[in-house]
Amino acid sequence: MPVEFISAINVNPANEVNGLRESAIDPAYLRRYARILEEGGFDYSLVPYGSAGHDPFTIASAFTQVTEHLRPIVALRPNTVYPTVAAKALATLDQLSGGRAVVHFIAGGDDHEQAREGDRLTKPERYARQEEYIRILRRVWSETEPFDHAGTYYSFEDFVSRVRPVNGTIPVSVGGSSAEAYAQGGALADIFGLWGEPLKDTQQQIDRIADAARSAGRTDTPRTWVTFRPIIAPTEELAWEKAERTLEILQSRSGAPGAGQPSGHRGGLWVQTPSGTGPANVGSQRLLEIAARGDRHDRALWTPTASATGARGASTALVGTPETVAAAILDYVDLGAELISIRGYDNLNDAIDYGRYLIPLVREELAHREATGVRGQIVAQPPLESVAVPA
């Protein structure tokens, strides 16, 4: 299967560079952003979830009506929607979009954030609940006759859904860096989401997920999704200048997201923790430990952005020219990553640049490999026109 690209949808112009503190949906901006992602060659867009944020089902439904191919990945916390209701909502979205729906599960990486909506289960309990939830969804999508369920967290009788997914089921994504996440994702997920770590660390995680899949009796493994925040410019010097200026902005704001940005667990979302505490989730802890080893890793991975934000979300960058960053992405593809999530700090302008200059390079090289059986050399592109250096 060819490598596919993921972004995250934005509902208004607020981002980490401009510092706008907008919270309301700007429908015209949302439509424009979705079309830019589709025209730029993205395959998916994450629709994030946070306790203070917008409803992801509604946002996903809206942007599928102005796109033809872009697939919404709905971030879902099991504590927020009963599984039978979620199964119907996802199947409805799937029908509305012509079979494009995907769901990404968030077990919950922070007790404080979970408690904002009344969820006080422990981490092991949250993962156990999530497993039951996923199994219920898949049964709802496949059963044609009423059935009962009596589990630890959910119980119902005589339920059947007449709302069927277009292709019989909907892809399920799980993310995380804990032992519980590896075990559950390896056993149940179609897609497993990772944050951008050095190649060696990423390979170790991919291996652990594969081991979990085999232990669960699977003959296949989940597709790997890796997330980065690329910072690109026409030359290496300009790219690093842009990176340093972006870092200054993040540091000056103490990593606090704008009011219009949702908080959450992963996939580019923020986790807001009580003041003075470190991150509770293992993924953030890993990113901070990697950042402590050094600023630069492998070909282009840069970690000070993780330190500046407390690693509250996907926060490691790939820095360089489009050619350098494309080559770095291909390094992860060579490890086995099939889905690459790239989201900038200046969201709209970065999405435009990724579609013009970065995604084509990766796809051209992969097409060259497919046609010839050998690796080619990424060819320099025309100078970038819209890469803005933060003021």
N, C-alpha and C positions, 0 to 999 in steps of 0.2 A: 504494500500500500504506500502511495507517495506521502512525503512529509506534508503536513498541514499546519497552517498558522492560526494562532488564537490572539485576539486582543480583548479589551474590556470596554463595554459600552459606557459612554458619558452622557449624562442627561442635561448638562449645562456647561458653560465655558470654564467653570472653576477647575483649577489644577494646582499642583504643587509648586509650579514656577510662578504663575501670576498671582497667587495668593488670594484670589477672589473667594469670598465667603458666601456664595450663592447656594441655596438649598432647593429652590423651586425648579421643577422641570421646565425646560425651554423646548417646546415641541419641535420648533423649526430646527433648532440645533441638534436635537436627537435624531431627526430625520436625516439631516446633512451628515452627521457623524456616521450613522449606520451605512449610508451610501458610500461614503469615503472608504470605509473598511471593505465593503464589498468590491468596489471598483479597484481598490489597492491590492486585491488578491488574498485577503484574509478569508479563512474558511469558517471560523467560529468567533463569537464574541461572548465572553463571560458576562453574565448579568449578576452583579455582586449582591450580597446580603449583609445587612448590619442592623442592629437593634434600632438605630435612629434613621435608617435609610428607607428608600422607596420599595414598594412591592415588586420583586423581580419578575413575577408572572405577568404583571401588567406591562412592565417595560419590555419584556421579551415579546409579548404579543404585538405591541406597538411597532417595534422595529422590524418584525417579520413581514409586516404589511407594506413596507417601503423597500424591501430587498427580495431577491429571488433565490439566492444561494447561501447567504450567511446564516450560520446555525447558532441559535441561542443556547448557551450553557447556563441553565438556571441554578444558582447557588441556593441550597436548601439545608436548613437546620431542622433536624427531626422534631425538636421541641415546639416548632412554630405551626405546623400543619399536621392534622391527623393523616395517617398514611393512605387511607381510602380516598380522602379528599385530594391529597397530592397526586395520587395515581390518576384520578380523573382530570385534574387540572393540567397535568403534563400531557396526557393523551389528547385533551382538547387543544392545547398549544401545538401538539404534533400535527393534528388534523388541520388546524388553521394555517400552519406553515408548510404543509405538504411533506411532512415527515422529517422535519429538521430539528426537532427538540432533543436536547441532551440535559441531563441533570448531574450536578456536582454536589456531593454530600459534604457537609461540614459538621463533624461530630461535636466540635466546640473546643477551642484551644485555650480558653481563659474563663475561670470560674466567675469572675466579676462581670464580664460581658454576658455570659449565659444567664446570670442571675437578674440582669436587667429585664428579662422577659420571663422570669419565674422559674428558670431551669436550674435546679440545685443538685442534680445528679453528679456523682464523682466521674472522673475521666473514664475508668473502666466501665462504669454503668452507661455512660454516653455511647461508648463504642458498642456495647451489647445491645442497647436500644437501636442504634443505627443498623446493626446487622439484621435485627428483626424487621425493621422498617423496610430495608432493601428487599428482603425476601417477600414481604407482603406486597410491595409494589409489583414485583415480577409476577406474583401469583394473580394479582388483580388484572394485569395486562394479558394473562394467558388463559385464565379460567372463563369458561362460557356458561357455567351453571353456578348458582348460589353456593357459597361455602362459608364455613365457620372458622374462626381463629381464636385460640386461647393461648396467649403468650405471656411473657413476663411484663411487658409494657403496654400491650394492646390486646383488646379482646372485643370480638364482634361476632354476630351470627347472621346467617342467611343473606350474605352480601354478594352482589354481582354488579359489575360495571358494563354498561352497553357502549361506553366510550373507548374505542379500541385504537391503539397506536397504528399509524399508517403501515409500518413494516412489522407489526406484531409485537414489537418491544421498543424500548427507548434506551440508548446507551447510558450507562451509569459510571460516573467518575467519582473516585475517592482520592483524597490527598492526605499527606501527613509524613512525618519523619519518626514516629514512635513505633515501638514494637507492635502495639495494637493496630496502628494504621497499616503497617506492612502485612500483618497477618490477615486483616480484613480485606484490604485491597487485593492482595494476592489471591484470596479465595473467591471474591465476589465481583470485583470491578472489571469493567470493560476498558477503563482508562485510569491511570494512576498519575496524580499530579505531584511534581516536585518543584522546589524552588531552585534557582540557579546556584549550584555549588561548583567547586573545582572538578575537573574531569575525574580524578581518582575517586573523590567522595561520591560523585554521581554514579559512577560504575558500581561502587559498593552498594548503593541504595537499589539500583536496578537489579543487582544480583540477589539482594535480600527479598525483593518482591517476587522474583522468579522462583526462589526457594520456597516462599510461602505458597505460591501457586501450585508447585509440585506437591507440597505437603498436603494441600487441599484436594489433590487428585486431579487437578486440571492438566490437560495436555497442551494448553496454550498459556500465554501470559498477558496481563493487561498492557495496552499501549501506553508508552511513557510520554508524559506531558512535562516539559521543563520550561520554567518562566524566567525571563530576563527583562531588564530595563535598559535597552540600548541607548547609547549616546553617540551619535554619528555626526561627522562634518567632512568637508572636502579633503582635508589633510589631517595627518595624525596630530600635528601641533594644535590645529583648531579644535579637534575633537577633545583633546585633553584640556584645553582652555575652557571649552564649554562644560566639561565634566567638573572642573574645579569650581566654576561659577555656580553650577547647579548645586554642588555640595555646600557652598557657602550659603545659598538660600535655604537648603534643608537644615543646616546647622543653626541659622539665625532664627528659624521658627521652632527649634527644638523637636523637629520631626512631627509636629502636630498637623494633622490633616485639615483641610479647609472644611467649613461647615457643610458644604455641599457634597463631601465625599463620604461614602458609607464606611463603617468599620466592619471588621469580620475576621475570618481566620486565615484564609489563604487564597491564592489565585489573584494576587494584586490587591487584596483588601487589607485594611488597617485593623489592628487589635489595640484597643485603648485599654491600658491597664492602670490601676490606681497609682497615683504619683509616688515615686520613690521605689517602685517595685520593678523587678526585671520581668522579661516575658515568661509566661507560664508554659507555652507550647514548645515542644522539642525542636520544631523547625526553626523558630526564631533563635533558640539557644544555639543551634548548630551554626546559623549564619554569623552570630556574634563571635563564636569560637573561631570560625574560619577567618573572619575579619581581624581577629587578634593575631593570627599567624602572619599577616602581611596584607598590604593594600592590593597588590596585583598577583593574579594567578593565571597560569597557562597563557593562552594567546592574548586574551583581551578582558578577562574577568576582573572587575574592580569592586572592592567591598566597602570602602568608606561610607557609601550611601546607606549600607545596612547599619553601620555603627551610628550614623547621624540620626537615624529614625528609630533606633532601638530594635531594628529588624521586625518592625510591626507590619508584616506583609511581605510580598515579593519585593526585594529591595536591592539585589545585586545587579550591577550594570555590566554591559559589554561596551567597551570604549574603543573608538578608532574610526577609520574611514569605512564606508560601506563594504569595501573589499575585505578589510580586516575583520569586521564583525560578521560578515557572511562566512568567512573561513572559520571563525570561532563557532558559529552555529553549526556548521558542518562537522566540526569535531564532536559535538554532542549527537548529531545524527549518526555518526559513525559508531557511537556507543550503543545505539539502538533507540534513541528518542525519535518518535514518530510525529509528535505534536510539539510545536515551538510557540510559546506565548511571548509576544513582544509588545510592551506598552511603555510609552515614554513618560517623561515628567512634564513636558509641554504637549499634552495628549493629542490635540488636533493636528498641530504642525508636525509632530513626530509621526503620527499615523500616515500623513500624506507622504513624508519622506521615506518611511519604511516601504510603502507601496510602490514608490517611484524607483528607489535605489537599492533597497536591501532584499526584499522578497524576490524580485526578478533574478538577482545574482545567485541566490541559493537554488532557485528552481532551474535556472539555466545550467548550473553545474551538475545538478542531479539528472537532468535530461541528457547531458553529455555523457555521464557515467553509464546511464541506461543504454544509450545508443552505441557506445564504444567499448564499454567494459573497463575503462581506465579513468583515472582521475585527471581532470583538466586543470587549467589555471584560470582563476577568476579574473576576468578582463575589467580594466578600469572603465568606469562610466563617466558621462559628462559631468561637469561640476554641479554640485547641489545648488538649488535655487532658493529653497525655503527653510534651510536649517538656521534657526535663530539662536544666537548666543544670549542667554539670559542677561538682562541688564542688572 
